[in-house]
Amino acid sequence: MTIRLSGGVADSAAIVVVGGGLAGLEVATALVEHGIDDVLLIEAGPGDDLTHIHLGLPQDGATETVFAPENDPYFRRPWESDSTHYTGISGLRRRLGGRSLYWHGVILPLEDWALRPPWWPSDVIDDLTKSWRGGASLYERVTAELLAWSSPTPAGASRLHRFGGQDFRSLPRACRHPSSDGRWEAYSPLTRWPTEDGVPRPPAGLRVRCDTEVLAVDVRAGAARGVLVRDTAGEVGTVTADAVVLCAGTVESTRLGIQALTSVGALAEPRLGGLADHIVQGFVVRLPGTAGAVPPLGSHYVPAHHSTRSYLRLDVHRTEYGDTLLDVRVTGEQLPNPDSVVECSGGPGLPWGTRVRTALLPEDRHLVTAQRDALSAFWRSLAGELRLPAAPLEFSEYGDPGRDNTRVLPSRTRSQTTGVPESWTSLLGTEDHEGGSLPLGGVLTSRQEFAELPRLYAAGPVVFPRLGAANPSLTALALSRRLAALLAAAV
Ligand SMILES: Cc1cc2nc3c(=O)[nH]c(=O)nc-3n(C[C@H](O)[C@H](O)[C@H](O)COP(=O)(O)OP(=O)(O)OC[C@H]3O[C@@H](n4cnc5c(N)ncnc54)[C@H](O)[C@@H]3O)c2cc1C
C-alpha cells in the first residue's frame, strides 16, 4: 500500500499520533473504534509493504533481516551511544507497522513482583490486573483477544515438559499461520484494519501520513498544540491538534519529550533517565537427529521468579539437515536508574541530536552472573539427560559485541559443531524491549499525560516505570487501549 501526502504538509486533526508502530497503530485504531473520527497518524517511514517479515520471508531470511540489519532497508538508528550498548542491531524499523512487523508475538503479563507500587501507579495496576471499567482486566481482555486472533479454536491446557531439570510450559504467542508452508505472522493492529484487495486500509476516521517525520511537538501557551513535521522533499509544516500522543519508539519519543519539556522550562538539562532494556543471555546448540527427550518443536518457557528477575525460554527448531536446534535464553530485568539516559544536544536546529548512555546497577551485575550460573546449570543438566559431554559455557565481558545475540544467525549455527553450545550475551537495546524513560507516575501521570505539559501523551514501553522480565508488548498493547479509551472519554 502506498499512502502519500496529499497537498502541503500543514494539516490539523483532533488527535495526532506520532509513529505508526505497535503502540501508535493500537492507539489510533482503538481511538476510531471509540468513535473519534478525526485521528491523524504520522509515520516517518513508507507504507508500501505491510507484511510481517515472517510471512513475507522464509525463516532464515527473516532472521537475517533482524540480526543483519544492513539487509533491512527500513533499519534506522536515530541516536548515538557512548558504549557498545544501543548499537549493532538496536534501532527502529522505520515503516508503517514499525516493529509490529518484526516481533515474535510473545505475550506475557508483567510479573507481580515488578508491577507493584511504588513503581507502578495503583490505578494502572488495578486496570491491568483486576478490572477495567467494571469488566475483566485489561490483561484478561487483551490476552483472550490475541489468543483468539491466533487460533479460532482455544488451545487446551498446556502440558508441562520436564527437560534439563526444568518444567517448561508452552509460551503464549499472538501468532497465526495463514500459509501452509510454515510461515507465520505476529499480531499487528494493521490486521484489524479493513482490507481492499487483501491490503489493509485505514478505517474511517483515521488518516495516515507516511514518509513524514515529526521534528518536534508544537508547544504554545504551556500546552501541546500539534507537531512540526517534515516530508521527504524537505518541506516543513505544522499540524495542529487538540492532543498529541508520542508513539515513536522509546528513544525517539523521549527525544521529542525532552525537546517539549525543555521548551517549557521543565528540564534543567536536556536529558531523561530510567532507560532500561532486558538483560538477555543464552546459548544455541545443535543436536543430532530428533533428540528424543527434547520438548516438541516450538517455544517453551519457565516463568520468572522474583529472586532471579529472569525467565527461561527454550525454542526447539528443526534444521534443514533434520537436526534439532535448541535456542535457550534467559530474559531478565534491568532496573531503572538515573544514569541510563537519553540526552539531547539542544540548540536551535531540529531534530535535536540524541545520545544514549547506559549504566548497570550492582543488582543488574549480580543478575548477569546469576543468569550465567542458571544457564550453565541448565546446560549441564540437559547434556546429562542427552548423554552429551557438558563442555562449560563460555561468556565474555558484559557488553562484548564479539559475542552478542547475532550468534543465533543461521549462517553461524549452520556451521556449529553438533553437541557444542555457543553462548552469547545481548547488548542492551538489541532486544528491542527498551523502555522506561517517560515513566507513568513520574514524567507522565497515570493517565499517560505529561505531568508538566498538558495535551501531550505517550504510549509504548517508554511509559513503563519498571520492566519486569516479561516481554513488553502485551502490556504496551493493553495500555495503548487504555489510553485510547481515556482520550475518547475526555473529548
Ligand atoms: C525481532 C523482534 C522480535 C520481538 N519480539 C517480541 C515479542 O515476542 N514480544 C514482545 O513483547 N516484544 C517483542 N519485540 C519488541 C516489540 O516489537 C517492541 O517493543 C514494540 O514494537 C515497540 O513498540 P513502539 O510502538 O514503541 O515502537 P515501534 O514498533 O518501533 O514503532 C515506532 C514507530 O515510530 C516511527 N517513528 C520514529 N520516529 C518518528 C518520528 N520522528 N516521526 C514519525 N514517526 C516516527 C517509526 O518509524 C516506527 O514505525 C520484538 C522486536 C523485534 C525487533
The ligand as an ORCA input file, in Angstrom:
! r2SCAN-3c Opt
* xyz 0 1
  C      12.655     -9.214     16.040
  C      11.820     -8.677     17.170
  C      11.104     -9.559     17.958
  C      10.331     -9.065     19.009
  N       9.568     -9.951     19.700
  C       8.794     -9.500     20.701
  C       7.948    -10.409     21.396
  O       7.867    -11.590     21.065
  N       7.192     -9.926     22.418
  C       7.228     -8.614     22.784
  O       6.555     -8.252     23.743
  N       8.000     -7.723     22.106
  C       8.772     -8.131     21.076
  N       9.534     -7.240     20.376
  C       9.535     -5.832     20.802
  C       8.363     -5.036     20.234
  O       8.293     -5.204     18.844
  C       8.563     -3.562     20.581
  O       8.627     -3.445     21.991
  C       7.409     -2.712     20.077
  O       7.285     -2.781     18.686
  C       7.619     -1.260     20.472
  O       6.502     -0.547     20.004
  P       6.592      1.002     19.699
  O       5.322      1.379     19.044
  O       7.031      1.698     20.934
  O       7.812      1.130     18.669
  P       7.875      0.693     17.136
  O       7.067     -0.519     16.894
  O       9.313      0.671     16.780
  O       7.177      1.903     16.369
  C       7.726      3.203     16.344
  C       7.304      3.852     15.028
  O       7.535      5.254     15.114
  C       8.100      5.699     13.891
  N       8.856      6.928     14.179
  C      10.004      7.037     14.882
  N      10.387      8.319     14.957
  C       9.450      9.042     14.296
  C       9.291     10.434     14.038
  N      10.166     11.333     14.494
  N       8.218     10.832     13.307
  C       7.306      9.927     12.856
  N       7.421      8.595     13.071
  C       8.476      8.163     13.794
  C       8.977      4.532     13.458
  O       9.269      4.610     12.080
  C       8.110      3.330     13.838
  O       7.234      2.964     12.801
  C      10.304     -7.676     19.304
  C      11.020     -6.795     18.489
  C      11.770     -7.282     17.433
  C      12.519     -6.314     16.554
*
